[in-house]
């Protein structure tokens, strides 16, 4: 996975990183492209990942059918 940092913001012992990512398979084919955000906390002079979030920008299709009870009623 290749990360491209677009924005870093630090406040005290917190660091927020935002950017883009590209994920390739073993054949070096692109399998995902998207955005990410990660929050780090400084502990003992080292930045440790607290949480992260990745969001694809590629079109996805669900492999399963949506159950009737989850669909919206038609007017």
Kinemage of the C-alpha trace (Angstrom):
@kinemage 1
@onewidth
@group {chain A} dominant
@subgroup {mainchain}
@vectorlist {calphas} color= white
{ca unk a 1} P 0.000 0.000 0.000
{ca unk a 2} L 1.311 3.425 -0.934
{ca unk a 3} L 0.279 6.401 1.205
{ca unk a 4} L 0.364 10.005 0.038
{ca unk a 5} L 0.068 12.433 2.950
{ca unk a 6} L -1.877 15.572 2.066
{ca unk a 7} L -2.307 17.172 5.474
{ca unk a 8} L -0.693 16.727 8.904
{ca unk a 9} L -2.053 18.572 11.914
{ca unk a 10} L -0.532 18.382 15.388
{ca unk a 11} L -1.962 19.618 18.659
{ca unk a 12} L -0.142 18.653 21.845
{ca unk a 13} L 0.248 14.879 21.977
{ca unk a 14} L -2.172 14.253 19.060
{ca unk a 15} L -1.381 14.117 15.344
{ca unk a 16} L -3.989 13.817 12.580
{ca unk a 17} L -2.820 12.629 9.164
{ca unk a 18} L -5.018 12.803 6.051
{ca unk a 19} L -4.220 11.651 2.562
{ca unk a 20} L -4.722 9.273 -0.351
{ca unk a 21} L -3.751 5.637 -0.792
{ca unk a 22} L -3.223 3.132 -3.596
{ca unk a 23} L -3.322 -0.608 -2.879
{ca unk a 24} L -1.768 -3.108 -5.307
{ca unk a 25} L -1.854 -6.906 -5.424
{ca unk a 26} L 1.198 -9.174 -5.885
{ca unk a 27} L 0.979 -8.721 -9.665
{ca unk a 28} L 1.264 -4.938 -9.104
{ca unk a 29} L -2.299 -4.372 -10.329
{ca unk a 30} L -4.266 -1.617 -8.584
{ca unk a 31} L -7.000 -3.180 -6.456
{ca unk a 32} L -8.096 -0.124 -4.482
{ca unk a 33} L -7.712 3.657 -4.473
{ca unk a 34} L -9.064 5.928 -1.781
{ca unk a 35} L -8.666 8.345 1.102
{ca unk a 36} L -7.472 7.787 4.647
{ca unk a 37} L -7.300 9.506 8.008
{ca unk a 38} L -5.153 8.383 10.940
{ca unk a 39} L -4.893 9.666 14.501
{ca unk a 40} L -1.649 9.219 16.422
{ca unk a 41} L -0.837 9.844 20.079
{ca unk a 42} L 2.647 10.600 21.359
{ca unk a 43} L 3.719 8.175 24.090
{ca unk a 44} L 7.278 7.989 25.452
{ca unk a 45} L 8.652 10.144 22.586
{ca unk a 46} L 7.115 7.890 19.890
{ca unk a 47} L 4.000 8.408 17.775
{ca unk a 48} L 1.639 5.450 18.200
{ca unk a 49} L -1.351 4.848 15.964
{ca unk a 50} L -4.591 5.268 17.913
{ca unk a 51} L -7.124 4.782 15.120
{ca unk a 52} L -7.347 4.931 11.351
{ca unk a 53} L -10.011 4.919 8.664
{ca unk a 54} L -9.818 4.086 4.965
{ca unk a 55} L -12.505 4.940 2.407
{ca unk a 56} L -12.417 3.645 -1.155
{ca unk a 57} L -13.260 5.916 -4.067
{ca unk a 58} L -13.723 2.943 -6.399
{ca unk a 59} L -17.200 1.772 -7.313
{ca unk a 60} L -18.221 -1.264 -5.299
{ca unk a 61} L -20.990 -3.773 -5.710
{ca unk a 62} L -22.345 -5.912 -2.929
{ca unk a 63} L -21.973 -9.651 -3.553
{ca unk a 64} L -25.194 -10.351 -1.637
{ca unk a 65} L -28.796 -9.408 -2.182
{ca unk a 66} L -30.337 -6.858 0.180
{ca unk a 67} L -33.024 -8.494 2.370
{ca unk a 68} L -36.565 -7.150 1.905
{ca unk a 69} L -36.717 -5.843 5.482
{ca unk a 70} L -33.804 -3.477 4.727
{ca unk a 71} L -35.268 -1.926 1.589
{ca unk a 72} L -37.256 1.310 1.655
{ca unk a 73} L -40.993 1.108 0.919
{ca unk a 74} L -42.031 2.327 -2.520
{ca unk a 75} L -44.556 5.175 -2.635
